[in-house]
Amino acid sequence: MAYETLLFDVTSGLARVTINRPDKLNALNGAVLRDLGEAAGAVARDVGIRGVILTGAGSKAFVAGADIAELTTQGPMDGKARAQAGQAIFRAFEHLNKPVIAAVNGFALGGGCELAMACHLRVASDTARFGQPEVKLGLLPGYGGTVRLPRIVGKGRALELLLTGAIIDAAEALRIGLVNRVVPAERLMDEAEALARSIMDQGPLAVRSVLEAVDAGYEMSQADALLLESTLFGLLSSTDDMREGTRAFLEKRKPAFEGH
């Protein structure tokens, strides 16, 4: 389908979703959010897509934040509704049973940082910058920043970033665990694709189960999370992929997974 603000293409099972407002530093306005929601749904429905790279057009920004002009007129009810709508769209990417990798080029501020955190993995260019500067606007993050940032980097580091609105570079983001890898800007998309395809080479049912176990289990008690893990382990033990994977290991060859 056609998108107003996104570029969407699929090559050999890997979807690339590019926020395409470089003149606005890919800021998140209502149209971008609607398109992102549609794209998440399209990825979920397409069984041929096994991985996603999410990025921004141009070299200056992944997403520089929300479209501030749209925020100036909101009141309490539409402000809450805006936050909840954005949260649901970001959650749709986080909840996909296929790996979603943020390729962060340039600024990932406010909603951009929140969008990157909603992806399963983050690869950053050495020119990337991260931050949650909402307090400088008299606001707090509304798309999950106060929830995901402490879970990714720890409460103390998250609070410092959230309370000061500080912007950090890619090296610091890597040091505190906000990103998985930092690479030269010219290699960003190649590295993100290589990471995505290294995951896509694994058993698709196993990858889906790992994502489910981590996503759901993170909010459970340890006992319930362990029960979920053992249940998924048992279910995978009945699959053709498990039999193919174990047989290939014993036969010292690459497995040919078929997803069933």
Buried (B, 14 or more C-beta within 10 A) or exposed (E): EEBEBBEBEBEEBBBBBBBBBBEBBBBBBEBBBBBBBBBBBBBBEEEEBBBBBBBBBBEBBBBBBBBEEEBEEEEEEEBEEBBEBBBBBBBBBBBBBBBBBBBBBBBBBBBBBBBBBBBBBBBBBBBBBBBBBBBEBEBEBBBBBBBBBBEBBEEEBBBEBBEEBBBBBBEBBBBBEBBBBBBEBEEBBEBBBEBBBEBBEBBBBBBBBBBBBEBBBEEEEEEEBEEBBEEBEEEBEEBEBBEBBEEBEEEEEEBEBEEE
